[in-house]
Amino acid sequence: MGLQSFHDILNASVTCAKTVAESDVLLFAGITGDFSPNHVDEEAMRATAYGGRIAHGALLVGYMSRASTLIVEKCGALNETHYPVSLGYDRVRFLKGVRIGDTVTVTYTITALDAAKLRSSAAIEMKNQRGETVAVATHVLAWLKR
């Protein structure tokens, strides 16, 4: 059963996982034009502390966006009266490189509500398959009345 009201969404949480494929990184490079050696030159990156290519930070934010879509879907009846719109991601930090082949798990938890502005804030944490935190952020959603 979905969440019924704005106040019900406090502490709501979702988790989703994604294995970072080479095609994800290369297609993202093509879409954005970001062909930095960090993402496309395995030979150059092999000699770095990362030991090989790493995913774009903005691609990781895209995986976070998937989690925000899942939390909205979880909100059930609230979606009949309100339309959620992302206001952005704050305090985004990439703490460790994410390599091609890594599986990242995103946990998205609504941690605060502003009832006067109809906004929610969520803590986002992304971990790799070894349980290491690789990225964090705060996401703000506005809940527009329909």
C-alpha positions as CSV (number, residue, x, y, z in Angstrom):
1,M,0.0,0.0,0.0
2,G,1.3,3.4,-0.9
3,L,1.8,6.3,1.4
4,Q,-1.3,8.4,1.8
5,S,-0.3,11.9,2.8
6,F,2.6,14.3,2.7
7,H,3.4,13.6,6.4
8,D,3.5,9.9,5.8
9,I,6.6,10.1,3.6
10,L,9.0,11.1,6.4
11,N,11.5,8.2,6.9
12,A,10.3,6.4,3.7
13,S,13.2,4.6,2.1
14,V,14.0,2.7,-1.0
15,T,17.1,0.8,-2.2
16,C,18.1,-0.1,-5.7
17,A,21.3,-1.6,-7.3
18,K,23.0,-1.3,-10.6
19,T,26.1,-3.0,-12.0
20,V,28.1,-0.3,-13.9
21,A,28.6,-1.7,-17.5
22,E,31.2,-0.5,-19.9
23,S,28.3,0.5,-22.2
24,D,26.9,2.7,-19.5
25,V,30.2,4.7,-19.3
26,L,30.8,4.9,-23.0
27,L,27.2,5.8,-23.9
28,F,27.3,8.5,-21.2
29,A,30.5,9.8,-22.5
30,G,28.9,10.1,-26.0
31,I,25.8,11.7,-24.7
32,T,27.6,14.3,-22.6
33,G,30.8,14.7,-24.7
34,D,32.9,14.0,-21.6
35,F,35.6,11.8,-23.0
36,S,38.1,12.4,-20.1
37,P,40.7,9.7,-19.9
38,N,39.3,9.0,-16.4
39,H,36.4,7.3,-18.2
40,V,37.6,6.1,-21.6
41,D,41.3,5.4,-21.4
42,E,42.0,2.1,-19.5
43,E,45.7,2.2,-20.2
44,A,46.2,5.7,-18.8
45,M,44.0,5.0,-15.7
46,R,45.7,1.7,-14.9
47,A,48.7,3.6,-13.7
48,T,46.6,5.6,-11.2
49,A,45.4,4.9,-7.7
50,Y,42.1,3.9,-9.3
51,G,43.7,1.0,-11.2
52,G,41.5,1.6,-14.3
53,R,38.7,3.6,-15.7
54,I,36.0,5.1,-13.4
55,A,32.4,6.0,-14.0
56,H,31.4,9.7,-14.5
57,G,30.2,11.3,-11.3
58,A,27.2,12.6,-13.2
59,L,26.3,9.1,-14.2
60,L,26.3,8.1,-10.5
61,V,23.9,11.0,-9.9
62,G,21.7,9.5,-12.6
63,Y,21.6,6.3,-10.6
64,M,20.5,8.4,-7.6
65,S,17.7,9.8,-9.8
66,R,16.4,6.3,-10.3
67,A,16.0,5.9,-6.5
68,S,14.1,9.2,-6.4
69,T,11.7,7.8,-9.0
70,L,11.2,4.7,-6.9
71,I,10.4,6.7,-3.8
72,V,7.8,8.7,-5.7
73,E,6.2,5.4,-6.9
74,K,6.1,4.3,-3.3
75,C,4.0,7.3,-2.4
76,G,0.8,5.9,-3.8
77,A,-2.2,8.1,-3.1
78,L,0.0,11.1,-2.5
79,N,0.7,11.1,-6.2
80,E,-3.0,11.6,-6.9
81,T,-3.0,14.9,-5.1
82,H,0.6,16.1,-5.7
83,Y,3.1,16.1,-8.5
84,P,6.8,15.7,-7.3
85,V,9.5,17.7,-9.1
86,S,13.2,17.5,-8.3
87,L,14.7,20.8,-7.1
88,G,18.2,19.3,-7.2
89,Y,21.0,17.5,-5.5
90,D,22.9,19.2,-2.7
91,R,26.2,18.3,-1.0
92,V,27.1,15.7,-3.7
93,R,30.4,14.0,-2.9
94,F,32.2,11.2,-4.7
95,L,34.2,9.5,-2.0
96,K,35.7,6.6,-4.0
97,G,36.0,5.8,-7.7
98,V,33.4,3.4,-9.2
99,R,35.0,1.0,-11.6
100,I,33.3,-0.6,-14.6
101,G,31.9,-3.9,-13.3
102,D,31.2,-2.5,-9.8
103,T,27.7,-3.0,-8.4
104,V,26.5,0.1,-6.6
105,T,23.5,0.1,-4.3
106,V,21.7,3.4,-3.7
107,T,19.7,4.0,-0.5
108,Y,17.4,6.9,-0.6
109,T,15.7,8.0,2.7
110,I,13.4,11.0,3.2
111,T,14.8,12.7,6.3
112,A,13.0,16.0,6.5
113,L,9.8,17.7,5.5
114,D,8.9,21.3,5.0
115,A,5.1,21.3,5.2
116,A,4.8,25.1,4.5
117,K,6.7,24.7,1.2
118,L,5.7,21.1,0.5
119,R,9.3,20.0,0.1
120,S,11.0,16.9,1.2
121,S,14.8,16.3,1.7
122,A,16.4,12.9,1.4
123,A,19.7,11.5,2.3
124,I,21.3,9.4,-0.4
125,E,24.1,7.0,0.2
126,M,25.7,4.8,-2.6
127,K,27.8,1.8,-1.7
128,N,29.8,-0.6,-3.8
129,Q,29.7,-4.4,-3.6
130,R,32.3,-4.3,-0.8
131,G,30.1,-2.1,1.4
132,E,32.3,1.0,0.9
133,T,30.5,4.3,0.6
134,V,31.3,5.7,-2.8
135,A,29.0,8.7,-3.0
136,V,26.5,10.7,-0.9
137,A,24.1,13.5,-1.6
138,T,21.0,15.3,-0.4
139,H,18.0,15.4,-2.7
140,V,15.2,18.0,-2.5
141,L,11.7,17.3,-4.0
142,A,8.9,19.8,-4.3
143,W,5.4,18.3,-4.1
144,L,3.2,20.5,-6.3
145,K,-0.5,20.3,-5.7
146,R,-2.4,19.1,-8.7
